[in-house]
């Protein structure tokens, strides 16, 4: 028995090709929608329904260097991480090199390193960046919501309110600073009960 397509006239074949192309396009759009929905579900619970805009401009020369993670909202890509550091360095092409390190499972656990890059969002006074750890796509939002005048601490978030990081230059900030940073996060509208302090 011959395939049915061989018995069709040449005039019906272009229509069939168009139908196949339309079906493929619909499937691609549905797949992209499913991926977007999955991405929105993996971020976890939002701790701030109205994330504020960054309060101050950022001097990149002073912001670069090593930061220690004091606390964060738990997230899937840092699950189990302790001794977390983030290091930023200006590149010759205008981008920012990003190197994140953590100890998996405890302060003596195996080292995990992630390297990426960030670009400044135009007209953001350097307070908003788009970050990429995977190929050419800059998908991650990095907003410096507030920082010390001497760049001794920084509070970093993004528009959804699902992610939050409190960074300090000191590996072990003193109790007074710790309390002040938690207070500042609360003033920004974040649920401080969701904070997870990082061990170093």
Phi, psi and omega in degrees: 000132183276148174303145185297328184295334182287340180270356181277152178285155180303332183289338181273344184292319177301323179297320180294321178296318179297319179297319179296319179295319179296316180298319180295321178295316179299316179298320180295317179296318178297319180296319178295320178297320178294319178297318179296319179295318179297318180298321181290335181277337185278348183286345181088186183287140176282135178258002181204111183285340181224081180293127181285162173288154177306140187276334188220155170291162181240128173272107186297327179297328180271335182281330181295165184113195185264137175236146174254135179282115177278316181202163180205166162277130182300143181213161188294328183276353173243015183305125178079005184277134171233173180050047184277131173231154174229132182235131181239141179215138178287139178255161181291340180270007179093350178274171177248125175283135182239126176230113178256135178230147173206162173259125186279120174086356181160171184292343177254008183286175179296147182281134172244133181233132175235129180243137179209199179210160181223151174234148182285136173283127182303147177059031179247008183056034179067010183270350178236132178230156171249130188246143177229128171244356185226103173061211187274000189267124178262090187257334185275135175266135180228105181250123173277095186288326179199156177203159177290151178299329179263010178059037176271345175209160181209143175245121186242133177218200178198172192297330187283339184079005181273341182238142179204137176226138171247120185244145176226157175282332180274137179295324180232084180296151183288160184302326180295315178294319178304312181296320180295320180293321176296320178297317180296322178297319178297319179298327178286354176101008183272148175282106185287345177293341180273355181289139175240115180283141184267135177272142178232000000 
